[in-house]
Amino acid sequence: MAVLKVIEVLANSDKSWEDATKNAIQKASKSVNNIKSVYVNEQSATVNNGEIDNYRVNLKITFEID
């Protein structure tokens, strides 16, 4: 029987929401093993001089406990 755990993480990127999501997974995978899925819970951005300058994501990462 598999036991799964969910953690919530926040990440950002100056390129895109997709890049922010990739950044979160890459960083989390350094300390969390057996990542099985990611759920993008929320997206937001900051604006400077009429342009988006920072993309932000709130993610739920699911991983299997050893």
trRosetta pair geometry for C-beta under 8 A, 3 or more apart (Angstrom, degrees):
i j d omega theta_ij theta_ji phi_ij phi_ji
2 64 5.4 -57 -164 -134 110 115
3 64 7.0 110 72 -159 49 67
3 65 4.7 -37 91 46 102 114
4 36 6.8 -63 -125 28 120 144
4 62 5.4 10 179 -174 122 101
4 63 6.8 159 -152 83 76 27
4 64 5.6 -48 -98 -97 71 55
4 65 7.0 -176 -105 -4 18 85
5 62 7.3 163 81 -149 37 57
5 63 6.0 -23 60 64 84 78
5 64 8.0 131 16 -124 76 12
5 65 5.5 75 -15 -52 111 106
6 60 5.3 3 -173 -179 112 103
6 61 6.9 154 -152 76 59 41
6 62 5.1 -25 -96 -94 80 74
7 28 7.6 170 79 -142 130 129
7 32 7.2 -129 24 -99 143 153
7 60 7.3 163 80 -153 34 56
7 61 5.3 -18 61 59 86 95
7 63 7.6 -5 8 14 103 108
8 41 7.3 -13 -134 2 103 154
8 58 6.8 1 -173 -180 101 88
8 59 7.0 163 -153 86 54 47
8 60 5.5 -28 -97 -98 71 69
8 61 7.8 168 -92 16 21 76
9 24 5.3 146 107 -158 128 115
9 27 8.0 175 180 84 150 114
9 28 6.0 -116 -38 -74 166 125
9 58 7.8 173 89 -155 39 48
9 59 5.3 -16 62 63 84 97
9 61 6.1 16 8 -7 116 118
10 24 7.8 -141 123 -105 14 123
10 56 6.8 -5 -172 -171 96 100
10 57 7.2 169 -151 87 52 50
10 58 5.5 -19 -101 -104 78 68
10 59 7.6 168 -88 19 28 76
11 20 4.8 153 111 177 97 82
11 21 7.0 144 71 -87 134 24
11 23 5.0 168 179 89 132 104
11 24 3.5 -127 -24 -67 150 98
11 27 7.1 166 -106 30 123 134
11 56 7.3 166 88 -150 41 57
11 57 5.5 -10 60 58 86 94
11 59 6.8 3 12 3 107 120
12 20 5.3 -34 -145 -124 18 116
12 23 7.5 -46 67 75 32 150
12 54 5.4 0 -174 -178 126 100
12 55 6.4 154 -157 81 67 51
12 56 4.7 -24 -99 -98 91 71
12 57 7.5 173 -85 18 43 68
13 16 6.2 -23 98 51 133 41
13 17 7.5 177 46 -93 117 16
13 19 3.9 163 -179 101 167 105
13 20 3.9 -134 1 -66 104 73
13 23 5.7 169 -70 -9 105 139
13 54 7.5 153 77 -156 30 59
13 55 5.1 -19 64 60 82 103
14 53 6.6 -25 -136 175 91 56
14 54 5.9 -40 -96 -99 65 60
14 55 7.3 157 -110 13 13 84
15 19 4.1 40 73 18 117 163
15 20 8.0 -174 59 -37 80 72
15 55 7.0 -67 70 21 43 129
16 19 4.5 102 54 5 80 100
16 20 7.0 -136 99 -4 47 85
16 55 5.6 8 175 11 15 169
17 20 5.4 -51 -149 35 36 115
17 21 6.5 40 150 -21 65 102
17 40 7.6 62 164 -146 117 145
17 43 5.1 -6 -124 -134 138 126
17 45 8.0 -82 -67 -68 95 103
17 55 4.8 -126 -68 174 56 130
17 57 5.6 110 -158 -66 83 112
18 21 5.6 -52 -152 34 33 113
18 22 6.5 33 151 -17 65 104
19 22 5.6 -51 -147 37 35 112
19 23 6.3 41 151 -23 65 103
19 55 7.1 96 58 66 95 135
20 23 5.6 -50 -149 33 31 116
20 24 6.6 35 152 -22 62 103
20 55 5.0 -137 -29 106 133 99
20 56 6.4 -178 -153 -126 160 20
20 57 4.5 149 114 3 123 110
21 24 5.7 -53 -152 32 32 113
21 25 6.6 27 154 -14 65 105
21 38 6.7 129 -168 132 105 148
21 40 6.3 -50 -98 -87 126 112
21 57 5.4 -3 -70 52 74 173
21 59 6.5 124 -127 -78 79 136
22 25 5.9 -57 -148 38 33 108
22 26 6.2 32 156 -18 67 108
23 26 5.9 -58 -146 38 28 110
23 27 6.2 22 159 -14 65 111
24 27 6.1 -61 -146 41 26 106
24 28 6.0 21 160 -15 65 113
24 38 7.5 126 98 -142 119 141
24 57 6.6 -100 -24 81 143 118
24 59 5.3 127 133 21 161 148
24 61 7.4 -157 143 -59 110 125
25 28 5.9 -56 -137 41 27 108
25 29 6.0 29 162 -24 64 110
25 35 6.8 149 -150 144 90 165
25 38 6.1 -75 -81 -60 111 150
25 61 7.3 158 -103 -110 70 125
26 29 6.1 -57 -145 32 23 111
26 30 7.5 35 151 -31 55 97
27 30 6.1 -48 -169 12 36 115
28 31 6.8 -84 -166 51 41 82
28 32 4.9 -21 165 30 85 124
28 35 6.7 95 112 -83 115 140
28 61 5.6 -144 162 -90 167 177
29 32 6.2 -71 -104 64 31 79
29 33 7.9 76 -154 -98 64 35
29 35 5.8 -77 -93 -5 90 137
32 35 6.0 76 114 -64 108 97
32 61 6.9 90 105 125 162 138
32 63 5.3 -158 165 -33 112 169
33 63 6.8 126 88 -178 42 133
33 66 7.0 22 84 -45 131 111
34 63 4.9 112 92 -173 79 92
34 64 4.1 -87 150 53 135 88
34 65 7.6 -155 72 -53 144 15
34 66 7.0 167 -13 -59 145 76
35 38 7.4 13 175 -54 117 91
35 61 6.0 -44 -136 -177 109 109
35 62 7.3 109 -159 81 62 48
35 63 4.7 -49 -96 -93 47 101
36 62 5.1 -55 62 105 99 96
36 63 5.9 157 2 -111 83 37
36 64 5.9 83 -41 -29 122 91
37 61 7.6 173 91 -153 48 47
37 62 4.7 9 55 48 87 115
38 59 5.4 -19 -169 -168 102 123
38 60 7.2 151 -160 78 52 50
38 61 5.3 -15 -106 -104 80 70
38 62 7.4 -156 -75 19 34 76
39 59 6.7 142 72 -161 49 67
39 60 4.3 -10 57 57 105 101
39 61 8.0 -157 24 -69 70 30
39 62 7.5 56 -10 -18 101 105
40 43 6.6 15 169 -53 119 96
40 57 5.8 -64 -139 -159 97 117
40 58 7.7 100 -168 71 57 54
40 59 5.9 -39 -105 -103 50 79
41 57 8.0 117 45 176 69 76
41 58 4.6 -67 71 105 107 95
41 59 6.2 170 7 -110 92 20
41 60 5.5 87 -47 -18 116 96
42 57 7.1 154 85 -158 56 49
42 58 4.0 17 50 40 99 118
43 55 7.4 -23 -165 -172 97 89
43 56 7.0 144 -161 85 49 60
43 57 5.6 -17 -104 -103 70 72
43 58 7.7 -137 -63 20 32 76
44 56 4.7 -18 68 66 84 110
44 58 7.9 40 4 -15 101 100
45 52 4.7 -27 169 -141 139 112
45 53 8.0 132 175 44 93 45
45 54 6.4 160 -158 85 65 54
45 55 5.2 -24 -103 -106 95 54
45 56 6.4 179 -85 16 38 82
46 52 7.3 113 74 -154 43 63
46 53 5.8 -50 94 61 92 87
46 54 4.4 15 38 51 106 105
46 56 7.4 66 -18 -18 86 116
47 50 6.8 6 176 -123 111 11
47 51 6.7 155 -155 75 74 28
47 52 5.8 -49 -99 -94 71 47
47 53 6.8 122 -137 8 21 87
48 51 6.2 -33 70 64 66 80
48 53 4.3 8 19 -15 114 142
52 55 6.6 42 162 -66 125 79
